[in-house]
Amino acid sequence: MLNYTRCGKGETIVLLHGFLGGTAYWVPLATGLKHAHDVIAVDLPGFAGSTKVPAPETLGGYASVVVELMDDLGVKSCSLLGFSMGGMIAQQAALDYPSRIEKLVLYGSAAIGDLPHRFESWEASIARIEREGVEPTADRTVATWFVEGAKHPFYSVCREACRGAYGPSCITVMRAMQKWNSVARLKDIRIPTLVIVGDKDRSTKVSDSIVLWEGIPGAQLCVLPGCAHGAHMEKPGLFNRVLAEFLSE
């Protein structure tokens, strides 16, 4: 079973982290949501507290294990927020299990898993993990999530949340993302959707989010100023306000 944290009371929202992530970097967001929502943050297979859970070879497999966790927890439906890689998994879940998703939030994500605008290619990251290991790779990667890099006050919190990822699983999911593309199926997502991105994101550009916004019928778009990939930590008050307004509609 996947490791997870749960807090709050109300309508359920499930949080899916990005590559190298974990539940702990959702603390600022969960703190803002728990007064009105049942917040479930998940450690995906191969990451943080779920390092011993085998990594699926497709993003559809990741979506399936998330829905299995919902079944285990008795959650019939929920809002689903996916960050970066988690946003790709969230899209796949919305396509494969539409009756289980009430609202969809795609944050710092894209419809093309190979992420052509990422600060380095997945092949470069795979080579770095094979050469240097996961932890040095995470040091460098997490720094790109903040405009101020490792100097940002929340860098250390975010970096600790990413500790312990399993190298082979990291490579498996990077390969899965390289093969994944939802562009042709975005029109099939008929769930109320909010797309959020920072204007200085170095993993996904605003143009990647515009593809999602234009492709998903009725989607809303929010570009947060002065934010990189980790906008929910760089400007938590603004991020939480935008999200809470969408969830309450």
DATAFEN-V357668 format. One record per run of one state. SS is the DSSP state (@ for helix, = for strand, . for the rest). FROM is the first residue (numbers start at 1). TO is the last residue. If there is no record, write none. Layout:
BEGIN
{{SS	FROM	TO} {SS	FROM	TO}}
END
This chain:
BEGIN
{{.	1	3} {=	4	8} {.	9	10} {=	11	16} {.	17	22} {@	23	33} {.	34	36} {=	37	42} {.	43	47} {@	48	50} {.	51	58} {@	59	72} {.	73	77} {=	78	83} {.	84	84} {@	85	96} {.	97	97} {@	98	100} {=	101	107} {.	108	111} {=	112	112} {.	113	121} {@	122	132} {.	133	133} {@	134	143} {.	144	148} {@	149	151} {.	152	154} {@	155	161} {.	162	166} {@	167	178} {.	179	180} {=	181	181} {.	182	182} {@	183	188} {.	189	191} {=	192	198} {.	199	205} {@	206	215} {.	216	219} {=	220	224} {.	225	230} {@	231	234} {.	235	235} {@	236	248} {.	249	249}}
END
